[in-house]
Amino acid sequence: MSWQTNLRYLIVPGLRSSGPGHWQTHWESALGATRVEQLDWDTPDLERWSARVVAAVNPDPRPAVLIAHSFGTLAAVHALRRVAPKIRGLLLVAPAAPEKFGITRLLPQLPLGIPSILVGSQSDPWLSLSRARALAATWDSEFLNLGDAGHVNTDSGYGPWADGLKLLERLEAKQETPRAVPRRSPALVPGFAKPALTQAASFAW
């Protein structure tokens, strides 16, 4: 993949991080990626987790691709309000349902304005397939149904998941293909994710 030489891959795990057999851990090694480390892996706090994503993105001038799983997908999307100009693409795998954590209103309710793919499953206990589709539609993300794939983790048989790496190539193709700017893209909302912004902007998603 040509992206590997000019950008960074950031792994954004969900609760309790991703263990040694998890596909995110395999990809971290294969891609030379950096894992976003949380201070408390057992407590899903959107603001704190999102801040850790921002802290991982900001030090390096290169653009980044966020590879997120479960609650990590919510933290990654929430972080866009502060780092959108530096994000080249998002792979959002098996998001956790925002409703389970009472954070729906804190997440964007409009297209992200960044190439993204959302991967759902027909048997995910953390998010129904219909809700996954709805999130993808709201965020203008390409939607992929993996079928009976559980939470797309080690327990459901997703170890190295070599086929999943092809999704990064699809993200690259999306970046290279001109896209119409989504109406009310968050990247165009006044005050949204400006490079000089040091604190979260005050605006409605």
Z-matrix of the N, CA and C atoms (Angstrom, degrees):
N
C 1 1.465
C 2 1.524 1 109.31
N 3 1.302 2 118.24 1 129.46
C 4 1.452 3 121.68 2 -174.80
C 5 1.521 4 112.78 3 -68.00
N 6 1.326 5 117.37 4 -22.59
C 7 1.460 6 119.56 5 -177.72
C 8 1.520 7 112.34 6 -62.91
N 9 1.304 8 118.77 7 -28.39
C 10 1.453 9 120.97 8 -169.39
C 11 1.521 10 112.94 9 -58.98
N 12 1.321 11 118.52 10 -23.90
C 13 1.454 12 120.42 11 -176.56
C 14 1.518 13 113.19 12 -87.67
N 15 1.314 14 118.72 13 -15.14
C 16 1.461 15 118.64 14 -173.63
C 17 1.520 16 114.13 15 -129.39
N 18 1.308 17 117.76 16 12.72
C 19 1.453 18 118.69 17 175.25
C 20 1.513 19 110.42 18 -151.83
N 21 1.310 20 115.23 19 175.30
C 22 1.462 21 121.67 20 -179.25
C 23 1.518 22 109.29 21 -110.86
N 24 1.322 23 115.24 22 148.02
C 25 1.456 24 121.33 23 171.32
C 26 1.524 25 107.37 24 -107.14
N 27 1.312 26 116.36 25 127.68
C 28 1.459 27 121.53 26 177.64
C 29 1.522 28 109.34 27 -114.65
N 30 1.317 29 116.43 28 125.60
C 31 1.458 30 122.84 29 178.49
C 32 1.527 31 108.17 30 -91.34
N 33 1.335 32 115.96 31 125.08
C 34 1.469 33 120.74 32 -178.32
C 35 1.533 34 108.09 33 -120.29
N 36 1.330 35 118.02 34 92.31
C 37 1.469 36 121.02 35 -177.69
C 38 1.523 37 112.49 36 -74.37
N 39 1.333 38 113.85 37 172.23
C 40 1.456 39 121.16 38 175.27
C 41 1.516 40 111.28 39 -97.39
N 42 1.324 41 115.84 40 -156.01
C 43 1.461 42 121.36 41 -177.59
C 44 1.525 43 112.20 42 -53.43
N 45 1.320 44 115.16 43 138.53
C 46 1.469 45 123.74 44 178.23
C 47 1.523 46 112.77 45 62.62
N 48 1.323 47 116.14 46 18.47
C 49 1.460 48 123.16 47 178.40
C 50 1.536 49 109.93 48 61.03
N 51 1.309 50 117.17 49 -169.39
C 52 1.466 51 122.25 50 179.81
C 53 1.522 52 108.18 51 -116.14
N 54 1.335 53 116.26 52 123.77
C 55 1.457 54 122.07 53 -175.54
C 56 1.517 55 113.71 54 -70.01
N 57 1.324 56 116.95 55 -179.49
C 58 1.471 57 121.58 56 -175.47
C 59 1.523 58 114.67 57 -61.82
N 60 1.344 59 118.02 58 -25.95
C 61 1.456 60 119.65 59 -179.16
C 62 1.514 61 114.09 60 -93.14
N 63 1.312 62 117.77 61 -6.37
C 64 1.468 63 123.03 62 -175.52
C 65 1.525 64 110.87 63 -70.70
N 66 1.327 65 116.06 64 146.69
C 67 1.464 66 119.93 65 -179.46
C 68 1.527 67 112.15 66 -58.82
N 69 1.338 68 117.46 67 -33.39
C 70 1.465 69 118.21 68 179.27
C 71 1.530 70 111.45 69 -63.28
N 72 1.319 71 116.48 70 -36.63
C 73 1.466 72 120.23 71 178.77
C 74 1.522 73 110.67 72 -68.27
N 75 1.334 74 116.78 73 -41.00
C 76 1.466 75 120.60 74 176.34
C 77 1.530 76 110.50 75 -62.04
N 78 1.326 77 116.02 76 -43.96
C 79 1.461 78 119.67 77 -179.07
C 80 1.527 79 111.56 78 -67.08
N 81 1.319 80 116.07 79 -36.35
C 82 1.463 81 119.94 80 178.58
C 83 1.526 82 110.21 81 -54.87
N 84 1.326 83 115.18 82 -43.16
C 85 1.462 84 120.17 83 179.01
C 86 1.526 85 111.55 84 -72.33
N 87 1.328 86 116.74 85 -45.30
C 88 1.465 87 120.90 86 -175.91
C 89 1.525 88 112.58 87 -65.00
N 90 1.330 89 116.55 88 -35.26
C 91 1.463 90 121.16 89 -175.37
C 92 1.521 91 113.37 90 -96.94
N 93 1.326 92 116.86 91 -6.17
C 94 1.460 93 118.96 92 -172.90
C 95 1.516 94 110.17 93 64.49
N 96 1.325 95 115.82 94 35.86
C 97 1.462 96 122.03 95 -174.74
C 98 1.528 97 111.56 96 -81.91
N 99 1.323 98 115.05 97 167.18
C 100 1.458 99 122.62 98 176.68
C 101 1.518 100 109.07 99 -111.34
N 102 1.316 101 116.79 100 131.37
C 103 1.460 102 120.80 101 177.92
C 104 1.530 103 109.96 102 -86.82
N 105 1.322 104 115.95 103 133.65
C 106 1.462 105 120.75 104 173.31
C 107 1.522 106 107.29 105 -78.82
N 108 1.307 107 116.94 106 113.97
C 109 1.461 108 122.10 107 -177.29
C 110 1.529 109 110.36 108 -92.42
N 111 1.322 110 115.95 109 130.08
C 112 1.460 111 121.22 110 176.77
C 113 1.528 112 109.91 111 -94.27
N 114 1.325 113 116.07 112 150.64
C 115 1.460 114 120.42 113 178.47
C 116 1.518 115 111.12 114 -73.42
N 117 1.327 116 116.42 115 -29.29
C 118 1.466 117 121.61 116 179.30
C 119 1.521 118 107.68 117 -139.28
N 120 1.326 119 115.75 118 101.45
C 121 1.464 120 120.53 119 -177.08
C 122 1.522 121 112.80 120 -74.46
N 123 1.315 122 118.37 121 -13.59
C 124 1.464 123 121.09 122 -175.56
C 125 1.523 124 113.65 123 -96.54
N 126 1.332 125 117.30 124 -7.84
C 127 1.462 126 121.03 125 -177.80
C 128 1.523 127 109.64 126 -119.18
N 129 1.330 128 118.05 127 108.25
C 130 1.468 129 121.10 128 -178.05
C 131 1.528 130 112.08 129 -77.66
N 132 1.302 131 116.89 130 91.12
C 133 1.464 132 123.48 131 -179.91
C 134 1.530 133 107.72 132 -109.90
N 135 1.327 134 117.02 133 109.22
C 136 1.462 135 120.62 134 -172.01
C 137 1.524 136 112.37 135 -59.56
N 138 1.318 137 117.79 136 -46.36
C 139 1.461 138 120.61 137 -177.53
C 140 1.527 139 111.22 138 -63.05
N 141 1.316 140 117.08 139 -45.46
C 142 1.463 141 119.87 140 -178.41
C 143 1.523 142 111.88 141 -69.77
N 144 1.319 143 116.13 142 -40.98
C 145 1.471 144 119.03 143 179.11
C 146 1.533 145 110.23 144 -66.28
N 147 1.315 146 116.04 145 -41.55
C 148 1.456 147 120.58 146 178.61
C 149 1.529 148 110.79 147 -61.92
N 150 1.324 149 116.23 148 -40.46
C 151 1.468 150 120.41 149 179.59
C 152 1.526 151 111.25 150 -62.24
N 153 1.324 152 116.57 151 -33.76
C 154 1.468 153 120.04 152 177.86
C 155 1.531 154 111.12 153 -69.48
N 156 1.328 155 116.89 154 -34.17
C 157 1.467 156 120.04 155 174.80
C 158 1.526 157 109.52 156 -64.11
N 159 1.324 158 115.78 157 -46.88
C 160 1.466 159 120.68 158 178.82
C 161 1.528 160 110.62 159 -57.90
N 162 1.328 161 116.22 160 -44.80
C 163 1.465 162 120.83 161 -179.05
C 164 1.525 163 111.84 162 -63.55
N 165 1.327 164 117.13 163 -31.01
C 166 1.464 165 120.79 164 178.79
C 167 1.527 166 111.74 165 -77.12
N 168 1.323 167 116.77 166 -31.51
C 169 1.466 168 121.24 167 -178.29
C 170 1.527 169 111.51 168 -77.13
N 171 1.307 170 117.32 169 -44.48
C 172 1.460 171 121.89 170 -166.39
C 173 1.527 172 118.05 171 -64.06
N 174 1.322 173 121.63 172 -37.22
C 175 1.467 174 119.01 173 -173.33
C 176 1.526 175 115.42 174 -64.56
N 177 1.312 176 117.37 175 -25.33
C 178 1.462 177 121.60 176 -174.39
C 179 1.524 178 109.71 177 -103.12
N 180 1.333 179 118.67 178 130.40
C 181 1.465 180 120.11 179 -178.45
C 182 1.524 181 114.10 180 -71.72
N 183 1.335 182 117.32 181 -16.04
C 184 1.463 183 119.38 182 -178.77
C 185 1.526 184 111.04 183 -70.78
N 186 1.338 185 117.19 184 148.22
C 187 1.463 186 119.78 185 174.21
C 188 1.523 187 110.19 186 -66.92
N 189 1.313 188 115.77 187 160.42
C 190 1.468 189 120.52 188 -175.07
C 191 1.520 190 111.55 189 -130.48
N 192 1.325 191 114.39 190 153.68
C 193 1.458 192 122.61 191 168.80
C 194 1.521 193 106.63 192 -111.84
N 195 1.325 194 117.01 193 128.78
C 196 1.454 195 122.06 194 179.12
C 197 1.524 196 109.20 195 -95.87
N 198 1.321 197 116.46 196 124.49
C 199 1.468 198 122.89 197 179.14
C 200 1.518 199 106.46 198 -112.59
N 201 1.327 200 116.56 199 99.68
C 202 1.463 201 120.91 200 -168.06
C 203 1.522 202 112.29 201 -117.28
N 204 1.329 203 115.27 202 151.67
C 205 1.460 204 122.06 203 179.77
C 206 1.523 205 109.56 204 -135.47
N 207 1.337 206 115.87 205 141.64
C 208 1.459 207 123.18 206 172.07
C 209 1.533 208 111.74 207 56.74
N 210 1.336 209 118.38 208 -129.06
C 211 1.467 210 120.10 209 -179.58
C 212 1.526 211 111.03 210 -63.53
N 213 1.331 212 116.06 211 -23.89
C 214 1.458 213 119.38 212 177.24
C 215 1.517 214 112.72 213 -61.39
N 216 1.343 215 117.77 214 -28.96
C 217 1.464 216 119.65 215 178.12
C 218 1.523 217 110.56 216 -65.95
N 219 1.325 218 116.53 217 -37.33
C 220 1.464 219 120.35 218 179.97
C 221 1.523 220 110.31 219 -68.66
N 222 1.332 221 116.20 220 -40.35
C 223 1.464 222 120.16 221 177.28
C 224 1.527 223 110.75 222 -64.22
N 225 1.329 224 116.52 223 -40.05
C 226 1.464 225 120.87 224 -179.40
C 227 1.524 226 111.34 225 -64.52
N 228 1.324 227 116.52 226 -46.08
C 229 1.462 228 120.41 227 -179.73
C 230 1.529 229 110.38 228 -65.68
N 231 1.322 230 116.65 229 -40.98
C 232 1.465 231 120.47 230 179.49
C 233 1.528 232 110.96 231 -63.32
N 234 1.320 233 117.32 232 -34.13
C 235 1.468 234 121.60 233 -178.79
C 236 1.526 235 112.63 234 -67.37
N 237 1.323 236 117.83 235 -18.51
C 238 1.462 237 120.38 236 -176.96
C 239 1.514 238 112.50 237 -59.96
N 240 1.309 239 118.08 238 -27.34
C 241 1.466 240 119.87 239 -178.50
C 242 1.525 241 111.17 240 -61.17
N 243 1.343 242 116.91 241 -19.49
C 244 1.465 243 120.59 242 -178.16
C 245 1.526 244 113.82 243 -114.79
N 246 1.318 245 117.79 244 -18.30
C 247 1.473 246 118.76 245 -175.74
C 248 1.524 247 113.83 246 -130.53
N 249 1.321 248 118.75 247 13.47
C 250 1.468 249 121.10 248 -175.69
C 251 1.529 250 114.19 249 -49.67
N 252 1.341 251 120.22 250 -41.99
C 253 1.468 252 119.07 251 -177.83
C 254 1.528 253 114.05 252 -62.71
N 255 1.333 254 117.62 253 -18.94
C 256 1.465 255 120.53 254 -177.11
C 257 1.527 256 112.71 255 -100.31
N 258 1.335 257 117.60 256 0.84
C 259 1.462 258 120.95 257 -177.43
C 260 1.520 259 110.01 258 -101.35
N 261 1.323 260 116.51 259 123.00
C 262 1.459 261 122.06 260 -179.22
C 263 1.522 262 111.94 261 -89.33
N 264 1.328 263 117.77 262 -28.03
C 265 1.454 264 120.38 263 -179.36
C 266 1.514 265 111.06 264 -171.56
N 267 1.331 266 115.79 265 161.30
C 268 1.458 267 121.78 266 178.44
C 269 1.519 268 110.18 267 -132.31
N 270 1.325 269 115.65 268 133.22
C 271 1.459 270 121.97 269 170.46
C 272 1.520 271 106.08 270 -112.37
N 273 1.326 272 116.31 271 112.14
C 274 1.463 273 123.04 272 -173.74
C 275 1.526 274 108.40 273 -110.21
N 276 1.320 275 116.56 274 102.25
C 277 1.459 276 121.58 275 -173.14
C 278 1.522 277 110.80 276 -104.96
N 279 1.334 278 115.62 277 123.94
C 280 1.465 279 122.59 278 176.43
C 281 1.522 280 112.39 279 48.46
N 282 1.340 281 117.29 280 62.55
C 283 1.466 282 118.69 281 179.01
C 284 1.527 283 111.47 282 -59.00
N 285 1.310 284 115.24 283 149.68
C 286 1.464 285 119.86 284 170.73
C 287 1.524 286 107.52 285 -80.71
N 288 1.316 287 117.20 286 149.05
C 289 1.458 288 120.92 287 -179.40
C 290 1.525 289 110.06 288 -68.34
N 291 1.329 290 118.23 289 121.41
C 292 1.464 291 120.08 290 179.07
C 293 1.525 292 112.30 291 -56.39
N 294 1.349 293 115.88 292 -32.68
C 295 1.459 294 120.23 293 -177.60
C 296 1.530 295 112.34 294 -62.04
N 297 1.321 296 116.91 295 -29.15
C 298 1.465 297 120.09 296 -179.35
C 299 1.525 298 111.78 297 -65.56
N 300 1.324 299 116.53 298 -20.68
C 301 1.460 300 121.19 299 -176.41
C 302 1.529 301 112.29 300 -115.63
N 303 1.335 302 116.62 301 1.84
C 304 1.459 303 120.44 302 178.83
C 305 1.520 304 113.51 303 66.48
N 306 1.329 305 117.61 304 34.78
C 307 1.466 306 120.40 305 -175.06
C 308 1.530 307 112.83 306 -121.95
N 309 1.312 308 117.65 307 15.06
C 310 1.464 309 120.35 308 -176.71
C 311 1.520 310 111.81 309 -54.30
N 312 1.316 311 116.99 310 -44.21
C 313 1.469 312 120.88 311 -175.77
C 314 1.530 313 112.42 312 -68.72
N 315 1.330 314 117.48 313 -16.16
C 316 1.463 315 120.69 314 -178.73
C 317 1.525 316 112.84 315 -87.44
N 318 1.324 317 116.04 316 -7.11
C 319 1.462 318 120.80 317 -178.10
C 320 1.522 319 110.66 318 -101.26
N 321 1.328 320 117.94 319 155.57
C 322 1.465 321 120.64 320 -178.72
C 323 1.520 322 112.06 321 -61.78
N 324 1.317 323 114.70 322 140.65
C 325 1.459 324 121.56 323 177.74
C 326 1.524 325 109.97 324 -115.29
N 327 1.323 326 116.04 325 33.96
C 328 1.455 327 122.99 326 -178.01
C 329 1.523 328 108.53 327 -154.93
N 330 1.340 329 118.53 328 167.55
C 331 1.463 330 120.33 329 -178.45
C 332 1.523 331 112.16 330 -56.12
N 333 1.327 332 115.56 331 144.30
C 334 1.457 333 120.65 332 -177.41
C 335 1.525 334 112.29 333 -74.89
N 336 1.334 335 117.25 334 -25.30
C 337 1.451 336 120.18 335 -179.47
C 338 1.519 337 113.17 336 76.47
N 339 1.333 338 117.43 337 13.71
C 340 1.463 339 123.84 338 -178.74
C 341 1.529 340 107.51 339 -135.25
N 342 1.328 341 119.36 340 139.51
C 343 1.467 342 120.00 341 178.17
C 344 1.526 343 111.14 342 -54.60
N 345 1.319 344 116.00 343 130.05
C 346 1.467 345 119.56 344 -177.41
C 347 1.519 346 110.48 345 -151.64
N 348 1.327 347 114.37 346 151.44
C 349 1.459 348 122.55 347 174.69
C 350 1.516 349 107.31 348 -128.40
N 351 1.324 350 116.60 349 130.10
C 352 1.458 351 121.78 350 176.98
C 353 1.523 352 108.42 351 -111.71
N 354 1.319 353 116.21 352 124.55
C 355 1.463 354 122.51 353 -177.40
C 356 1.521 355 109.30 354 -105.92
N 357 1.337 356 116.05 355 122.76
C 358 1.456 357 121.03 356 179.07
C 359 1.518 358 111.68 357 -117.88
N 360 1.326 359 115.36 358 175.51
C 361 1.463 360 121.73 359 -177.06
C 362 1.523 361 109.46 360 -142.15
N 363 1.318 362 115.72 361 145.98
C 364 1.466 363 120.48 362 179.25
C 365 1.522 364 112.55 363 -73.90
N 366 1.326 365 117.35 364 -15.27
C 367 1.468 366 120.04 365 -176.13
C 368 1.529 367 112.31 366 -126.96
N 369 1.315 368 116.25 367 28.84
C 370 1.462 369 120.38 368 179.99
C 371 1.527 370 109.73 369 -79.50
N 372 1.338 371 118.82 370 118.78
C 373 1.462 372 120.54 371 179.87
C 374 1.523 373 113.20 372 -71.18
N 375 1.328 374 117.04 373 -12.59
C 376 1.465 375 120.46 374 -176.75
C 377 1.520 376 113.45 375 -96.14
N 378 1.336 377 117.44 376 -14.50
C 379 1.463 378 119.90 377 -179.11
C 380 1.521 379 109.32 378 -163.63
N 381 1.329 380 116.29 379 126.72
C 382 1.459 381 119.99 380 179.37
C 383 1.524 382 110.10 381 -69.02
N 384 1.327 383 115.85 382 156.64
C 385 1.457 384 120.35 383 179.99
C 386 1.528 385 110.86 384 -62.30
N 387 1.325 386 117.11 385 -40.22
C 388 1.465 387 119.94 386 -179.53
C 389 1.525 388 111.32 387 -64.80
N 390 1.319 389 116.69 388 -38.03
C 391 1.468 390 120.00 389 178.70
C 392 1.530 391 110.38 390 -70.28
N 393 1.324 392 116.49 391 -36.66
C 394 1.468 393 119.79 392 176.52
C 395 1.524 394 110.14 393 -61.86
N 396 1.337 395 115.97 394 -43.35
C 397 1.464 396 120.33 395 178.20
C 398 1.524 397 110.56 396 -61.85
N 399 1.329 398 115.91 397 -40.75
C 400 1.461 399 120.18 398 -179.04
C 401 1.528 400 111.08 399 -64.28
N 402 1.322 401 116.71 400 -41.84
C 403 1.465 402 119.70 401 177.48
C 404 1.526 403 110.59 402 -62.23
N 405 1.331 404 116.11 403 -43.61
C 406 1.462 405 119.91 404 179.35
C 407 1.525 406 110.85 405 -60.75
N 408 1.326 407 116.64 406 -41.00
C 409 1.462 408 120.36 407 179.47
C 410 1.526 409 110.88 408 -65.51
N 411 1.323 410 116.71 409 -43.66
C 412 1.462 411 121.03 410 179.98
C 413 1.521 412 111.07 411 -61.10
N 414 1.321 413 116.02 412 -42.20
C 415 1.467 414 120.44 413 -175.61
C 416 1.520 415 113.38 414 -89.96
N 417 1.339 416 117.34 415 0.61
C 418 1.462 417 122.29 416 -177.76
C 419 1.527 418 111.08 417 58.84
N 420 1.332 419 115.03 418 40.92
C 421 1.464 420 121.49 419 178.07
C 422 1.526 421 109.56 420 -97.44
N 423 1.320 422 117.25 421 144.90
C 424 1.461 423 119.78 422 169.90
C 425 1.527 424 107.39 423 -63.66
N 426 1.326 425 116.83 424 137.68
C 427 1.466 426 119.92 425 -178.30
C 428 1.519 427 110.54 426 -109.03
N 429 1.330 428 115.93 427 134.58
C 430 1.462 429 121.83 428 177.23
C 431 1.518 430 109.22 429 -127.19
N 432 1.339 431 116.55 430 122.58
C 433 1.462 432 122.63 431 177.16
C 434 1.528 433 108.46 432 -95.79
N 435 1.338 434 116.61 433 114.06
C 436 1.465 435 120.66 434 -179.63
C 437 1.523 436 112.94 435 -81.21
N 438 1.326 437 117.31 436 -3.80
C 439 1.457 438 119.92 437 -178.28
C 440 1.515 439 111.36 438 83.12
N 441 1.324 440 116.43 439 -140.99
C 442 1.468 441 121.45 440 -178.48
C 443 1.529 442 108.90 441 -80.25
N 444 1.327 443 115.84 442 80.17
C 445 1.468 444 120.76 443 -172.82
C 446 1.519 445 112.86 444 -121.09
N 447 1.336 446 116.96 445 11.07
C 448 1.456 447 119.20 446 179.67
C 449 1.517 448 111.37 447 55.16
N 450 1.328 449 115.95 448 -137.46
C 451 1.465 450 120.82 449 -179.36
C 452 1.535 451 111.37 450 -93.56
N 453 1.318 452 115.68 451 17.27
C 454 1.470 453 122.33 452 178.66
C 455 1.536 454 109.50 453 51.48
N 456 1.321 455 114.66 454 54.51
C 457 1.463 456 120.78 455 -179.68
C 458 1.529 457 109.59 456 -135.69
N 459 1.312 458 116.17 457 -170.56
C 460 1.465 459 120.06 458 -177.82
C 461 1.523 460 111.66 459 -61.66
N 462 1.329 461 117.07 460 -39.88
C 463 1.462 462 120.98 461 -179.05
C 464 1.523 463 112.27 462 -61.20
N 465 1.320 464 117.32 463 -29.43
C 466 1.467 465 120.18 464 -179.60
C 467 1.528 466 112.01 465 -98.60
N 468 1.334 467 116.25 466 14.81
C 469 1.456 468 120.47 467 172.62
C 470 1.513 469 116.19 468 92.01
N 471 1.318 470 117.00 469 12.33
C 472 1.461 471 119.63 470 -178.91
C 473 1.522 472 110.34 471 -99.30
N 474 1.352 473 113.41 472 88.36
C 475 1.451 474 120.91 473 176.00
C 476 1.522 475 109.03 474 -89.64
N 477 1.335 476 118.75 475 -108.36
C 478 1.474 477 119.91 476 -179.01
C 479 1.534 478 113.93 477 -59.41
N 480 1.338 479 117.92 478 -34.67
C 481 1.464 480 123.90 479 178.94
C 482 1.532 481 111.09 480 47.12
N 483 1.311 482 115.57 481 59.02
C 484 1.466 483 120.78 482 -178.56
C 485 1.525 484 112.06 483 -60.31
N 486 1.338 485 117.12 484 -36.40
C 487 1.465 486 119.87 485 179.83
C 488 1.524 487 111.29 486 -62.49
N 489 1.325 488 116.41 487 -30.25
C 490 1.460 489 119.60 488 -179.69
C 491 1.513 490 113.04 489 -64.32
N 492 1.334 491 116.46 490 -27.52
C 493 1.463 492 119.55 491 179.40
C 494 1.527 493 111.84 492 -61.61
N 495 1.335 494 116.34 493 -24.22
C 496 1.465 495 119.71 494 178.51
C 497 1.527 496 111.38 495 -64.40
N 498 1.329 497 116.27 496 -22.37
C 499 1.463 498 119.32 497 178.55
C 500 1.522 499 111.15 498 -65.83
N 501 1.322 500 117.03 499 -28.77
C 502 1.461 501 119.56 500 176.59
C 503 1.525 502 110.63 501 -67.42
N 504 1.336 503 116.79 502 -33.56
C 505 1.457 504 120.43 503 175.95
C 506 1.525 505 109.98 504 -66.75
N 507 1.331 506 116.34 505 -36.27
C 508 1.464 507 119.36 506 177.65
C 509 1.520 508 110.75 507 -67.15
N 510 1.330 509 116.48 508 -36.22
C 511 1.463 510 119.37 509 175.95
C 512 1.526 511 110.38 510 -63.96
N 513 1.327 512 116.27 511 -40.13
C 514 1.463 513 120.32 512 178.49
C 515 1.524 514 110.11 513 -61.48
N 516 1.320 515 116.72 514 -43.39
C 517 1.462 516 120.47 515 179.20
C 518 1.522 517 110.87 516 -62.15
N 519 1.323 518 116.75 517 -37.82
C 520 1.466 519 120.39 518 178.40
C 521 1.522 520 110.63 519 -64.00
N 522 1.321 521 116.37 520 -38.17
C 523 1.455 522 120.01 521 -179.69
C 524 1.521 523 111.25 522 -67.53
N 525 1.325 524 116.63 523 -34.83
C 526 1.459 525 120.90 524 -177.05
C 527 1.518 526 112.61 525 -82.30
N 528 1.336 527 117.31 526 -17.28
C 529 1.457 528 121.51 527 -179.83
C 530 1.516 529 109.92 528 -93.65
N 531 1.342 530 118.69 529 122.81
C 532 1.464 531 120.08 530 179.31
C 533 1.519 532 110.55 531 -56.94
N 534 1.330 533 116.00 532 135.59
C 535 1.461 534 121.04 533 -179.99
C 536 1.516 535 108.97 534 -124.00
N 537 1.322 536 115.09 535 145.50
C 538 1.456 537 118.40 536 173.07
C 539 1.518 538 108.57 537 -65.52
N 540 1.319 539 117.16 538 140.28
C 541 1.462 540 120.12 539 178.49
C 542 1.520 541 108.72 540 -70.46
N 543 1.333 542 118.90 541 122.71
C 544 1.455 543 120.94 542 -179.06
C 545 1.521 544 111.06 543 -60.26
N 546 1.312 545 116.18 544 143.35
C 547 1.452 546 120.20 545 175.98
C 548 1.524 547 109.62 546 -60.51
N 549 1.324 548 116.35 547 131.90
C 550 1.457 549 123.06 548 -179.28
C 551 1.529 550 111.67 549 58.79
N 552 1.335 551 115.53 550 38.52
C 553 1.462 552 118.61 551 174.51
C 554 1.510 553 109.46 552 -57.50
N 555 1.350 554 119.22 553 135.63
C 556 1.451 555 120.19 554 -178.99
C 557 1.515 556 112.48 555 -61.00
N 558 1.342 557 117.71 556 -24.72
C 559 1.454 558 119.89 557 179.17
C 560 1.523 559 111.53 558 -68.11
N 561 1.351 560 116.80 559 -15.59
C 562 1.452 561 120.86 560 -178.68
C 563 1.520 562 112.72 561 -108.62
N 564 1.303 563 117.66 562 -3.51
C 565 1.457 564 120.17 563 177.80
C 566 1.518 565 108.50 564 -67.48
N 567 1.342 566 119.48 565 130.17
C 568 1.463 567 120.64 566 -179.70
C 569 1.523 568 111.29 567 -51.13
N 570 1.335 569 115.80 568 129.98
C 571 1.456 570 120.51 569 177.63
C 572 1.508 571 114.17 570 84.31
N 573 1.326 572 117.56 571 1.97
C 574 1.474 573 119.89 572 -175.49
C 575 1.511 574 111.80 573 -87.51
N 576 1.314 575 116.86 574 122.94
C 577 1.466 576 124.12 575 168.25
C 578 1.519 577 114.24 576 48.02
N 579 1.324 578 117.31 577 42.36
C 580 1.455 579 118.98 578 175.73
C 581 1.525 580 109.42 579 -71.28
N 582 1.336 581 118.17 580 144.85
C 583 1.458 582 120.13 581 -176.58
C 584 1.517 583 114.05 582 -55.18
N 585 1.341 584 117.82 583 -32.59
C 586 1.454 585 120.32 584 -176.89
C 587 1.520 586 112.59 585 -86.89
N 588 1.320 587 117.04 586 -1.67
C 589 1.458 588 120.86 587 -176.55
C 590 1.520 589 110.19 588 -69.33
N 591 1.311 590 117.58 589 129.03
C 592 1.462 591 121.24 590 -179.58
C 593 1.513 592 112.02 591 -107.78
N 594 1.319 593 117.60 592 -17.21
C 595 1.450 594 121.29 593 177.66
C 596 1.514 595 108.67 594 -128.60
N 597 1.321 596 115.30 595 159.96
C 598 1.462 597 119.48 596 -179.53
C 599 1.517 598 109.87 597 -58.36
N 600 1.325 599 116.03 598 131.48
C 601 1.454 600 119.76 599 178.40
C 602 1.513 601 110.09 600 -69.71
N 603 1.299 602 115.00 601 158.63
C 604 1.460 603 119.55 602 -179.67
C 605 1.519 604 108.00 603 -103.76
N 606 1.314 605 117.10 604 100.28
C 607 1.454 606 121.97 605 -178.89
C 608 1.512 607 109.42 606 -156.28
N 609 1.308 608 115.53 607 164.71
C 610 1.470 609 120.51 608 -179.57
C 611 1.517 610 109.11 609 -96.66
N 612 1.341 611 116.01 610 128.76
C 613 1.457 612 120.99 611 175.62
C 614 1.506 613 107.97 612 -85.70
